[in-house]
Structure formats: C-alpha cells, structure tokens
Amino acid sequence: MAKVIAIANQKGGVGKTTTAVNLAASLAATKRKVLLIDLDPQGNATMGSGVDKYDLPATAYELLVDDKPLQEVVVKETSGGYHLVGANADLTAAEVRLMNLFARELRLRNALKDYRNSYDFIFIDCPPSLNMLTVNAMAAADTVLVPMQCEYFALEGLTALVETINQLAAAVNPELKIEGILRTMYDPRNRLANDVSEQLKQHFGDKVYRAVIPRNVRLAEAPSFGAPVMYYDKSSTGAKAYLALAGEMLRRADKKTVSQNSSV
C-alpha cells in the first residue's frame, strides 16, 4: 500500500515544488510506482513534469469537486516517469466549491482510498497557505515532509507549521506525523545556515534528513525545460542530492518495516 506524503510549508519559495517533482522522479527511477498530486493552482509541479497545465482534460479540481475517479484524471506520461494528477488555475475555484460539499476536508482521502494499492508512494504538492486544499492534503496523508531554508524566519515558520500539523491531526487525521525535515537551498559557507541547521538537528533529531539540497543553478533551470533535474543534468549536485534523499527515504522505510516485523 502506498505511503501518502504531503509536501508542505506555509512559507513560499522554500523548494516545495522542486522537492515534489525531483523526489518523485528519483523514486520512480528506482522502479517504485509513484503518483504526484499537484494541489497548487499555480500548476508548477504539473509544468515541471513536462505536462501542459493549459491542455489538461481533467485536473485535481475534477477529482476533488466532481468526484471523477482517479484513473480518469491521472496523467501517466510525464518526463519524470511517475503518474500525475495535474493542476491549473481552475483549482482556485475548488476552495469555494469545497466549502459547500459534504465531508469537504476528506474529499482527497476518499478519492485515493481505492487506489493506494496501485502505488508505492503518493506525494501531494500543497499550496503555500493553509486553505481547504492543504487541509485535504493533510487529511489524506500519512506524513508531512517539510522543505525549509536554514534561516531565522524559516525556523519561526516551522514552529507555526508543526503547531498546524498537530491541530489538523487532532481534528481530521489522528495518524498524521512529520515524515522529515529537508534542508533546501543550503549554502554551507553561510554561518546562519549552519547555526539553524544545528538547531534543527538538536530539536528534531533524526527527523532531519541527512541529505541536504544545495543551491544549484541546474535545479532552478530544469522546470523551464519541463523535466526533473536528473533528466536535465544528471551530473549536477542538485540531481545527486535528490537521489541521495530518495535513497535515505527508502532506507528509513526498510528499517521501519524490519522493526515492525521484529516486534510482532
């Protein structure tokens, strides 16, 4: 059964969509079956997957609002080798429409329940705000992956996000936990970045991934070519960093499985 991971941060510009696209591609490259759901009306994850957001027959809007089955919405051909539920500006209207629907915060969870056995990982790229789309993502997810820059204001934002996750867990999804914290746009020459990184490790321990995503020009360029960075420049430090993150996620998952089996 797929592990459903929401990629979220209320602060914009932290590499959330970059992480969604490149982590999905890196895991797909290891022969895992991966679905990426774009829940951001900007549709950046859709375009970064080599799919034209202006030419989608159906999007996450139809999945959430019109009850279209997942197989009628999913795009199976992407530049990253994973399946995609795309998004465009139509999704903006979903916020209003959802307010009038029954079990509005559970629409995505219910849409995915019959398809979780079809994938190994399902990633949800959340919008950079706490709205009904984000609530749907959190209600559907098993865990939340938090990309963040190592700077002072990002640290403050992380505290607020953790509080939000705890509130949503209490309200709509008691099983929701933090999957991990990913340091993005990292520059080891920056003293503040190193200080914040140490504070993260002290407070969150092994929830902080060992893999670190550096500032990398290739990562910034790849979306304009409609491809994950590993297919744009596989030798770049950005590509290697996301492959390292995928490997770390798989090792964590294997370790957890072994631990659960030994305790039975």
DASULQUI-V253440 format. One record per backbone hydrogen bond with DSSP energy under -1.0 kcal/mol. CO is the residue of the C=O (numbers start at 1). NH is the residue of the N-H. E is the energy in kcal/mol with one decimal. If there is no record, write none. Layout:
CO	NH	E
CO	NH	E
This chain:
3	122	-2.6
4	142	-2.9
4	143	-1.7
5	124	-2.3
6	145	-3.0
7	126	-2.0
15	19	-2.1
16	20	-2.3
17	21	-2.6
18	22	-2.2
19	23	-2.5
20	24	-1.7
21	25	-2.1
22	26	-2.1
23	27	-2.3
24	28	-2.2
25	29	-1.9
27	32	-1.7
28	31	-1.7
33	120	-3.1
33	121	-2.0
34	83	-2.7
35	123	-2.9
36	85	-2.5
37	125	-2.8
40	43	-2.6
43	47	-2.1
44	48	-2.6
46	51	-1.8
47	50	-1.8
49	79	-2.9
52	55	-1.8
59	63	-1.4
60	64	-2.5
61	65	-3.2
62	68	-2.2
69	72	-1.6
70	73	-1.8
70	74	-2.4
75	84	-2.4
78	81	-1.1
83	36	-2.6
84	75	-3.7
85	38	-2.9
86	60	-2.2
88	91	-2.1
89	92	-1.8
90	93	-1.2
93	97	-2.3
94	98	-3.0
97	100	-1.3
98	101	-1.8
103	106	-2.0
106	110	-2.5
107	111	-1.7
108	112	-1.6
109	113	-1.2
112	115	-2.3
115	118	-1.7
116	2	-2.4
116	119	-1.0
120	3	-2.1
121	35	-2.2
122	5	-3.1
123	37	-3.2
124	7	-3.1
125	39	-2.2
127	129	-1.8
129	131	-1.2
131	135	-2.4
132	136	-2.0
133	137	-2.0
134	138	-2.6
135	139	-2.3
136	140	-1.7
137	141	-1.5
142	177	-1.2
143	6	-2.5
144	179	-2.4
144	180	-1.1
145	8	-1.9
146	182	-2.6
148	184	-2.3
149	151	-1.8
151	155	-1.7
152	156	-1.7
153	157	-2.3
154	158	-2.1
155	159	-1.5
156	160	-1.6
157	161	-2.3
158	162	-2.7
159	163	-1.8
160	164	-2.1
161	165	-2.8
162	166	-2.3
163	167	-2.1
164	168	-2.6
165	169	-2.3
166	170	-1.8
167	171	-1.7
168	172	-3.2
168	173	-1.5
173	176	-2.0
177	144	-1.8
180	146	-2.6
181	209	-2.2
182	148	-2.8
183	213	-2.8
186	215	-1.2
187	190	-2.1
190	194	-1.9
191	195	-2.4
192	196	-2.9
193	197	-2.2
194	198	-2.0
195	199	-2.0
196	200	-2.5
197	201	-2.1
198	202	-2.2
199	203	-2.2
200	204	-3.3
201	205	-1.4
204	207	-2.1
205	208	-1.7
207	181	-2.7
213	186	-2.6
216	220	-1.4
217	221	-1.9
218	222	-2.3
221	224	-1.2
222	225	-1.7
222	227	-1.4
223	226	-1.7
228	231	-1.5
229	233	-3.5
233	236	-1.8
236	240	-2.0
237	241	-2.1
238	242	-2.0
239	243	-1.9
240	244	-2.1
241	245	-2.1
242	246	-2.3
243	247	-2.2
244	248	-2.2
245	249	-2.5
246	250	-2.2
247	251	-2.2
248	252	-2.3
249	253	-2.3
250	254	-2.5
251	255	-2.5
252	256	-2.3
253	257	-2.2
254	258	-2.4
255	259	-2.2
256	260	-2.4
257	261	-2.4
258	262	-2.1
259	263	-1.0
